[in-house]
């Protein structure tokens, strides 16, 4: 079921780019060092951090250098929807 959202795909891309940059700087990783560790070219990292544009594969390679992959893996797991009405609660 599609739900109404005020977020756009661009908003999410930008937030993910900000998160990678924040984690990189917290860990005192330069773009060059992150590029060496992740195999993602340094210009690609710069482009991602400024525009949010990157391939999924490259994003995963960056993420695994700054955080645990389990956090990303959990995004694909479905969670039961929370009932929104009394009738939905009672029907369960």
C-alpha positions, 0 to 999 in steps of 0.5 A: 500500500502506498502511503502519502509522504512529504519526503521525496527521493531526492530528500532521502538521497541527500540525507543518506549522503549527509549521513555518510559524510557525518560518519566519515568525518566523525571517524576522521576519514578523508575522502581519499582514505575512504576511497582506498578502503571502499574501492569507490573512487574519491571523485565519486564520493565527492559527487555523492556527498554534494549531490546524493547521486551514487549507485546502490553498490557504491553506496553499500561499499561506502556504508560498510566502511563507516557503519554496520551492514546490518543497519542497511539489511534491516531496511528490507525486512518487513515489520507488522503494521501497527493497528490504526483503529480500535476495529483493527486491534479487535480484529487481530 
